[in-house]
Amino acid sequence: MLVGWLGSAVLLSGSSGDETIIVFPHGSSIEHIAHTLDKSKVIRESNAFIILALITGKAKELRAGEYLFPHNTNAYEALQKITRGDVFVRRLTIAEGLSTREVIDKVSAAYGLDGTAGSAAEGVLLPETYYYTFGDSRRTLVERMRADMNNLLDQLWQERSTGLPFQSSAEALILASIVEKETAKSEERAHIAGVFINRLSKGMKLQSDVTVAYAIQKNGELLDRKLTRDDLFFESPYNTYLVHGLPPSPIANPGRASIIAVLNPLATDDLYFVADGKGGHRFANTLKEHNNNVRLYRKERRLTSSNHVK
């Protein structure tokens, strides 16, 4: 009779109508696990779970962790999942162009990670989607991001075009961070990289607005206003309107596409670009053409502003 009851009880699905996530801490007893599964309505009979685990020898194989139990899970399926260590895998997506402070903040806020995130230099963390399980170390995840950036940069450096004005992959990373912040359009990255490469090769100043914005921000906080003409005279090694060459370090964490663009830039004669008011840019190879593009941009911006006046 017990065998018959056990056979039906372990196959009886729980009454939870949704997927259920449960964390079993290290050292959890079989009774605690069974009670938690029963209370969460993942299974119907906690005693059936305990007996099944004992008679099958699985009671000593239960693994701590975070588990996702689908709707209609029964005691047998729950036991199999927990003894396999089939833990729930979480993910954290780090977008391209975030500052290191923003990345650290995201890691610090990510649910299920343990400990502090530590710190890292600007630009050394690879934007990507990272997978982790409950209890993983925040600091270890940040180290993964750093290692992934190093590995990617080493690989792409070996595949770079010839004749680039870089002494090291670290310099390429700096320019990649500038390209990352200059445009959100993937089709423009190689073109903008080509413009900056041309300017570096000719000894011209980069004159990149995004480096000025980085220079005048405080405590790693992003600038929340438009640049003014006075900002272009802000004294800083990051102000590429005042200094020649690259700034001393990256200004953000660039993604794979921006690094590729810098190491394999578009072959172009262009030396200038300006926003087109539509999320992209207009390019020019002479200052006269560039100034015309600037006037066109300002005219379109005035028209847009006047159309919004009511």
DRENTOR-306953 format. One record per residue: x, y, z of N, C-alpha, C in turn. Coordinates in steps of 0.2 Angstrom, whole numbers, plus 5000, padded with zeros to 4 digits. Atoms other than C-alpha are relative to their C-alpha. Example, Ala and Ser with C-alpha at 12.3 -4.5 7.8 and 13.67 -1.06 7.14 Angstrom:
BEGIN
500449945000506249785039500450065000 499649944999506849955036499650055003 
END
This chain:
BEGIN
500449945000500050005000500450065000 499649945000501450125004500350014993 499749995007502250084987499650034996 500549975005500650124978499950075002 500149934998500450284988500650044997 499449965001502250334985500150014992 500049995007502150294966499650054997 500549955002500650404964500250075002 499949934996501250544976500650034996 499449965003502950574967499950024993 500149975007502150594950499450055000 500549954999500850714957500350074999 499749935001501150884950499850055005 500249954995501151034961499550044997 500649965002499751164961500250074998 499849935002500851314957499850014992 500249995007500151394941500550044996 499549965003501751484937500749965001 499350024999503651444935500250035007 499949984993504351454953500850005001 499350004998506151504958500149995007 499950014993506851444974500849995001 499350004998508551464982500149955006 499850054994509251314993500750025002 499449984998510651385003500449945002 499650064998512151275007499949985007 500250034994511851155021499349995001 500850014999509951145018499949935001 500250074999509250985025499549984995 500550035005508150865015499350025002 500649984998506750915026499850074998 500149935002506951095023499950014993 500149995007507051075004499349974999 500650035002505550965004499450045002 500549954997504551085015499950064996 500049945004505051235004499749984993 500350025007504551144988499249995001 500750014999502851094996499750075002 500349934999502551275003499950044994 500049965006502951344986499549974995 500450035005501751224978500349974994 499650035005503051154967499849925000 500250074999502650974974499350005004 500650014995501050904983500249975006 499950044994501850784995500750015002 499350004998503450835005500249935002 499850074998503450665013500249954994 499950045006503450584996500750014997 499449985002504950684991500649975004 499550034995505950635007500149934999 499950075001505550455005500349984994 499750025006505950444987500850025000 499349995000507650534990500449955004 499750054996508050415004500149934997 500050075003507650254995500449994994 499650005007508550304979500750025002 499449984998510050364989500250074997 499949935002509850534982500050065005 500149964994509650614999500750045001 499449974999511550645000500350044994 499849975006511650714982499750074999 500449945001510550864984500550065000 499549945001511451024978499750075002 500349934998511251204985500050044993 500049965006510851334972499350034999 500749975002509451434964499749964994 500350055005508251324954499350034997 500649985003506851364942499649944998 500550055000505351244943499550014995 500649985005504151244928499349985003 500750024998502251224930500049934999 500150075001501751054933500649955002 499450044998503350994941499749955005 500250054994503150834952500649985004 499550024995504250764966500649974997 499450035003505250654955500450044996 499749965004505650784943500450065004 499649954995506150914957500649965003 499450034998507250784964500649994995 499550015005508150744948500350074999 499749935001508450934945500550025005 499649984995509150964962500649965001 499550044999510250814962500550014994 499649995006510950854944500350075001 499749935000511351034950499850044994 500349965006510251104936499850065002 500249944997510351274943499850054995 500349955004509451424936500650054998 499549965002510651524925499850074998 500249935001510451714926500550044995 499649965005511151844913500050075002 499949925000511852024914500350024994 499849975006511952124899500350075001 499749945000513252264898500150034994 500049975007512952384884500650044999 499449965002514352464874499950075002 499949934998514952634879499950025007 500149984993514552624897500750025004 499449994996515852694909500149955005 499850054995516752584921499650005006 500549984994515752664935499349974999 500750035001514152614927500049935000 499950085000514752434924500049985007 499950034993515252414942499350015004 500749994997513552484947499549954998 500450055002512652364937500249935003 499850074997513652214943499850005008 500249994993513352284961499349995001 500750015000511552284958499749934998 500350065003511352114950499849955005 500250054995510351994960500349935000 499750074999511151834966500750005000 499350005000512951884965500250025007 499749994993514051884981500650055000 499449964999515252004988500050074996 499949935003515852174981500349994993 499850005007516252214963500750024999 499349975000517952294967500050064995 499949955004518552414954500449984994 499650025006519352424937500150074996 499849945004520152554925499550014995 500449985006519152644912500249964994 499950035007518852554896500349935000 499750065000519552384901499549945001 500650064999517852284903499650004994 500350015006517152204888499250005001 500850015000515252244885499849944996 500350065003514352084882499549975005 500550034995513051974890500349945004 499650054995513751874905499549965003 500450044997512951724912500349985007 499850024993513051674931499549975003 500550034996512251574944500050035007 500149974994511651624961500649985005 499450014996513151644973500650014997 499349985004514451684960500250075003 499749944997515651814965500050064995 500049945004515451994959500750024997 499449985001517252024959500349954994 499850055005517551864948499750024994 500349985006516251924936500450064996 499749955002517152084934500749984997 499450025003518751994931499949964994 500250035007517951894917499950054995 500149955005517452054909500750034998 499449975002519252114910500449954996 499750055004519951954904499849994993 500350015007518751944889500250064996 499849945004519252124884500749994998 499350015001521152074885500049954994 500050065005520851914875499750034993 500349985006519752004862500550054996 499649955003520952154860500749974997 499450035003522452034858499949974993 500250045007521551934844499950054995 500149955005520952094835500650044998 499449975002522652174836500449964995 499650045005523452034826499750004994 500350005006522152054813499950074997 500149935002522352244811500350024993 499749975007522652344795500750025001 499449975000524352404791500050075000 499949925000524952584793499650045005 500449964995523952624808500450045005 499549964996524652764819499949985008 500050034993524652654835500649975002 499450034998526152604845499849935004 500250064996525052474855499349994999 500750014999523352394857499750045005 500349964995523052504872499850074997 500149945003523152654861499349994995 500650025004521852574849499450005004 500650004995520752544864499750075001 500249934998520752724868499650034994 500449985005520152774851499449974999 500750045001518852634850499550035005 500449974995518152714866499750064997 500349935003517952884857499549984995 500550025005517152804842499449975002 500650034997515952704853499650065002 500449944997515352874861499850044994 500149965006515352964844499449984996 500550025004514052864835499749935003 500450064998512652734839499949964993 500250035007512552684820500649954998 499550055002513552524816500350024994 499749995007513752574798500550065000 499649945000514652734803500749995004 499450014996515952664815500750004996 499450005004517252624802500250074997 499949935004517052794793500250055005 499749954994517252894810500749985002 499350024998518752784814500550024995 499649985005519452824797500250085000 499949934999519253014800500550015006 499549994994520153004817500749974998 499350035002521552894810500350054995 499749955005521753024796500350065004 499849944996521853164809500749985004 499450024996523153074820500649994995 499550015004524153024805500350074997 499849935003524253214799500250045006 499849964994524653274817499450055002 500549954999522953364818499749985007 500450014994521953374834499449964999 500650045001520553244836499450055000 500549964999519353384842499349965000 500650054999518053254848499650035006 500449984994516653324859499949955005 500150054995516453164868500650005005 499549994996518153184875500050065005 500149944995517753354882499549995005 500550014995516153294890500349955005 499650054995517253154898500450045005 499649964996518453284904499750045005 500349964995517253394913499549975004 500550034995516153264921500350005007 499750014993516353244940499849935003 500150074996516653084950499749954995 500350065004516252974935499350014997 500749995001514553044933499950034993 500149985006513953074915499850074999 500249935000513753254909499350004997 500750005002511853294908499850064997 500149945004511953444897500450004994 499750005006512453494880500750045001 499449964999514253564878499950074998 500049935002514553754877500750014997 499449985003515853844867500650015006 499549994995516753884884500349935002 499850074998516853694888500649984995 499450025004518053674873500750035002 499449974998519353774882500149975007 499950034994519253664898500649975000 499450035000520953624903500049935003 500050074999521153434903500449964995 499750045005522253304895499549964996 500550045004520653224889499650054995 500349965004520153384880500450004993 499650015006520653344862499950064996 500049935004520253524856500650045002 499449974998521753574866500649965000 499450055000522953424866500049974993 499950045006523653334851500049935002 499950084998523553144850499449985004 500550034996522553034860500050025008 500049994993521953064878500449945004 499650054996522852964892499749935001 500450074999521552824893499450004997 500650005003519952764886499550055004 500549964997518352864890499449965002 500650044999517152724891500249934998 499950075002517052534888499849984993 500250015007517052504869499849934999 500250075002516152354861500549974994 499750035005516852234849500050044993 500049975007516252324833500450075000 499649935000517052494838500849985000 499350025001518752404841500249974993 499850035007518652314824500050064996 500049945005518252484816500650045001 499449964999519752564824500649964997 499450045002520952424819499949984992 500150015007520152404802499550064997 500449945002519552584797499850004993 500149985007518752644781500550044997 499549965004519952704768499650064998 500449945002519352884766500550065001 499649945000520053054763499750055005 500349954996518853134775500450025007 499749984994519453234790499650035005 500549974996517853304797499449965000 500750025000516153254802499650045005 500449964996514653334810499349975000 500650034999512953274816499550024994 500549985005511553274803499350015002 500749994997510153294815499549945000 500550065001509453114811500449945004 499650064997510653014822500649984997 499450025003512053004810500450064999 499649955001513353114803500150024992 499749985007513953214787500750005000 499350015000515753184782500350054995 499749955005516953304773500749995000 499250005000518753304767500350074999 499749935000518953494766499650045006 500349964994518653624780499450044997 500549965003517553724767499449965000 500550055000516453574765499749995006 500250014993516353544783499650055003 500449954998515853714787499350014997 500750005003514453704775499549955003 500450054997513853544783499850025007 500249974994513953634800499450054999 500649955001512853774793499449974999 500650035002511653654786499749965006 500250034994511553564803499650055004 500349954996511253724812499350024997 500749985003509853774800499549955001 500550064999508953604801499850005007 500250004993509053614820499650065002 500449944999508353794820499349984998 500650015003506953734809499649955004 500350064995506653574820499750045006 500249974994506553684835499450054999 500649955002505353814827499449964999 500650045001504153674822499749975006 500350034994504053614840499750055004 500349954996503553784846499250004999 500850005001501653794850499850065003 
END
